[in-house]
Amino acid sequence: MITAPHYVYALLLIIPYILIMKQYKKRLCNQGAITKVAQYVNRMITCGMLGLVMLIIGLSEPVVPSVRKMTLVHNASLTIVLDVSNSMTMQGTETTALADAKACIVQLLQAQAGMNGTGFLYSLIAFKGRASILVPPVQEPGYITDA
């Protein structure tokens, strides 16, 4: 997929470039230039054309679509570190940042429970200046939502 397709039309500049360089090469050959010069001109034409194509491709900002692949994970550890300092308890728009973070953690754990991985260990660390382990690594995510 190309995000700027108007640059692709610039590829048409290659045709005049090729024609001009062929005339230049023909003029050199008509003047009795040696074959090494003709080989040099051939390389110059090829490199110039390649450079022009690369420049136009770069300017067109190509995007490679990513493919999502599901992988079954075994024996993984998910450690959640939560900031519980006073800055997180400040009232935001409707809820505090701490309440939003807790809701996000619950949503993450629910999504994780829906996957078919086995052997996950969940742990929770809270910090407010100093870190403390609230939930050591356990296999049940319910301990984290209760903490």
KAHU-V878329 format. One record per pair of residues at least 6 apart in sequence whose ideal C-beta (glycine too) atoms are under 7 Angstrom apart, sorted by sequence separation. I is the first residue (numbers start at 1). J is the second residue. D is the distance in Angstrom with one decimal. If there is no record, write none. Layout:
# KAHU-V878329
I;J;D / I;J;D
This chain:
# KAHU-V878329
2;8;6.3 / 90;96;6.5 / 125;131;5.5 / 126;132;6.0 / 89;96;5.4 / 90;97;6.8 / 88;96;6.7 / 125;133;5.5 / 126;134;5.2 / 135;143;5.0 / 28;37;5.9 / 29;38;6.2 / 88;97;4.7 / 89;98;5.5 / 125;134;6.7 / 135;144;5.4 / 28;38;6.5 / 88;98;4.2 / 123;133;6.9 / 124;134;4.6 / 124;135;4.0 / 123;135;5.5 / 135;147;5.3 / 25;38;6.4 / 28;41;6.3 / 88;101;7.0 / 123;136;5.9 / 134;147;4.9 / 84;98;6.4 / 123;137;4.4 / 122;137;7.0 / 25;41;4.8 / 121;137;4.0 / 122;138;6.0 / 24;41;6.8 / 121;138;6.7 / 121;139;6.2 / 82;101;6.1 / 120;139;6.6 / 122;141;4.9 / 124;144;4.9 / 122;144;5.4 / 124;147;5.6 / 21;45;4.3 / 80;105;5.7 / 113;141;6.2 / 112;141;6.6 / 17;48;6.7 / 18;49;6.8 / 17;49;6.5 / 109;141;4.4 / 78;112;7.0 / 14;49;5.9 / 17;52;6.4 / 109;144;6.2 / 109;145;6.3 / 14;52;6.0 / 13;52;6.6 / 14;53;6.8 / 105;144;7.0 / 106;145;5.6 / 76;117;6.7 / 11;53;6.9 / 78;120;6.2 / 82;124;6.7 / 84;126;4.9 / 74;117;6.4 / 84;127;7.0 / 85;128;4.6 / 72;116;6.4 / 73;117;4.6 / 74;118;5.6 / 75;119;4.1 / 76;120;5.5 / 77;121;4.5 / 78;122;5.3 / 79;123;4.8 / 80;124;5.1 / 81;125;4.7 / 82;126;4.9 / 83;127;6.2 / 84;128;4.9 / 11;56;5.4 / 72;117;6.1 / 74;119;5.2 / 10;56;4.8 / 79;125;6.5 / 81;127;6.8 / 7;56;5.6 / 7;59;4.5 / 8;60;5.7 / 7;60;3.9 / 4;59;6.9 / 5;60;6.9 / 4;60;5.0 / 4;61;5.1 / 2;60;4.8 / 3;61;4.5 / 2;62;5.4 / 3;63;5.8 / 77;137;6.2 / 1;63;5.0 / 1;65;6.3 / 80;144;6.6
